[in-house]
Structures are given as structure tokens and as C-alpha cells.
Amino acid sequence: MTRLRIEKLVPGGLGLARTPEGVALVRGGLPGELVEAELRPRKNHLEGWVKRLLEAHPERYPKPLPPSADLPLAYRAQLPLKQGLVREVLARIARVDLEPHPIAPSPSYGPEPGLHYRTAAQYALHPLGGLAYRYPGTYDLLRLDGDPLIAKPMEAVFSLLSGWPLGGLEEVALRASLYEGRVLVAFIGGAPGLLKRSARALLQEGVAGVVWAEASPKGRFRGLVRPLGGELSLLEKFGDVLATISVQSFAQVNPKAAGSLYQEAAHLAGSGRKAVELYAGSGVLSLHLAPRFEEVVAVEISHDAVKRGEADRRRMGVENLVFHRDDARVLPQLLPAELVAVNPPRAGLSAEVVRALLEGRPPRILYIACDPATWARDVGRLVRGGYRLVFARPYDFYPFTHHVEVLSLLVLGP
């Protein structure tokens, strides 16, 4: 065990500390805390977990939280840290002198800020019964009595599943719609034929729909998915758009926060003849852009996401939005455009997409990021290629975690 004083948080939610052997990156510690940690050597640093808390942060959150909550602070104390993280990567990685706009906090979903925001969750089945979280990076399980981060409509379903014998399953996944106040459930693993009775019972208890998913080594919902009863999708409100969601598809888990970001993004985007969105998902941002542009092209590689987006487009009567099922590297074929919007995964933009942007030179680039560090890397490349970063605002989609979204706008020219 090594005694450490955590200096600050760095990207990835790790606490940075210094030891005689070098820099240590530690999970589970907050700035200013004195901890004991078990450290292991890495290539250029030490890394480990807090094993014992010796001096706690004065605003450490006092109530139980799941292991995924790696920022256990009173909500008001979380926001300055996230603001500072975006400011730091912008200066250190992008080397851009711009003060980000104040962070947009998560809307409240109850009397205590920061709780009950998650409309999607996945749990392992504990061998002794009940639902459990896996500790990040391990196979160790923590059995849960409840989860204060999940949306209110999910709590009754959580309680039901915690008390039922669900032998043979590996995981269960839940997806709620705040707009409809209903919940979808997925059973992952086991034999679908043996789970039909449980599915029917859930439907009788008010669950909107149940599916079974194969436990695939490729990842959750990468194998077979089979309906067991009820509805396959629900509607959720994201800003100005009612979008289709399902338990097996990706959609933002904090719908009110995401809706606010989409509305501000549409305002920043301006207007024009043509806009292109890369990594568009089911096109919620593109649907926000459609009233402002004569033509909007949404590029997304997922067949399921495009199918849901097309259904939403038809339901809303939007005629000037076209879905293009392809990789983001198709961008050169879709230019010129007044605006290119990008919302990439955590890895950020590929070198091919950055090159296409710098060669195609759209007047405006709207960049929505889920990882500040890779966003800052990409912003630096675009700025060195002739763009100016004129706007950046952090958004808190994930209270009690280190994660922070960034909405930004770059314009071409000096």
C-alpha cells in the first residue's frame, strides 16, 4: 500500500498523485484526499485503486452509489471539476486560447440534483440472487439493493427483477422513456424458450416490452435478438424531437440534457442550403437541423439506427432529410455543404475524416464530443488546418461520473 495525496482529476476520471517512484493515476480518489492505494507499474507511470480513505474531500457524497459513480461529490462540487477538465485539455492538448462557456448542468429529475437521470442501465445477475454491478475492469460483482441514478419509471422494474429467479441469465438491460413513463427490458443470455414465462409476467406488471439477446463475445446486442412479448420500441422527447428508442439501440441516457444540447447546437449551426451530419445515429440532431437547411444528409453506418431515423422522419413529415447508410469517410462525396456536424465515438475523428474536412473546407463545423481529450486533439488539428474555435460549452449528461460532453463550433478563416 502507498499513501498518496490526490492533486487533481485527469481525463478518464483518474486522480493524479506523485510518489518517489513517479506519477500515479488512481481510481476512486478525489482532489485533495489522502488515500492508501495499491499501485502497479505501467510503461510511464503507476496505476491503481484507492483501498482506504484517510482524509475525505469535505463535499464527498455521503450516500451509497454504484461503482460506476466515480465522482462521488455533492452535485454542486462536480460541475467546477468538469468545467476545469475541458478548460485544461483545450489549453494543453488543443493549444487553443478560448475560455469555454459555463457548463450546462444536468436538469433535475427530483428533489436532489444529479440523481435519477439515467434512462438506460445494465446489470449482471448475482450468483446469490438479485442484480449487481461489475466493478470497472474486473469480474467482481457488487450486489445492489437499489440504484439512485436510474430514472423513476425504472425503479419498480428494478425491484421486480431483483426478487425473481432468473437462472441462466448473464445480464438484464433496462430502457425507460420519460415521455411515455414506461420501460423496456432485455434478458441477455440463457435460453429464450425458458424465459417466456418471466417475460409474460413482466408484461402483466406493466413493462412495455421484453426481448431476449444472445450473450455474444462481440458485445451486448451484437448477436441474435428475439422479441419475447410486448412492444419493441417507445418514443422519447429530445428537445424538439420525439425519437424512437429501443432497449438494444443507442440513445442518450439523459434525455433532458441531450435535448438542451441539440437545441443549442441547432441555434449555433445557423442556416443554409446543405448540412451534413456524420456519426448521425438515428438522426436526432439532423431532425433539429432540418428546419434551418434546404437539405440535410445524415450519415450513419448502423442499419438499426438508420431504420429508426427513417421511421421518425416519416412520422414527423420531414422531407428534406436524407439518410446515407455508410462510413463517415464518405464525406468528400457529400461536399460542398455550409455545415458539417460531427458526433463521433470516444475515439474521436479518424485521420481520414479530419483530412476530408481540411480538404473540403466547409465554412462551419459543429463538433459534439463525448470525450474532451480526443475532442481537444481534433480541435487542435482543425485549428492548425485553418479553422477557428469560436464556441465551446461543456454539458453534464452523466452526474456523479467523470464523463462530460462538449458542444463546439469551428469556423473557417482567420
Disulfide bonds with the S-S distance in Angstrom:
none
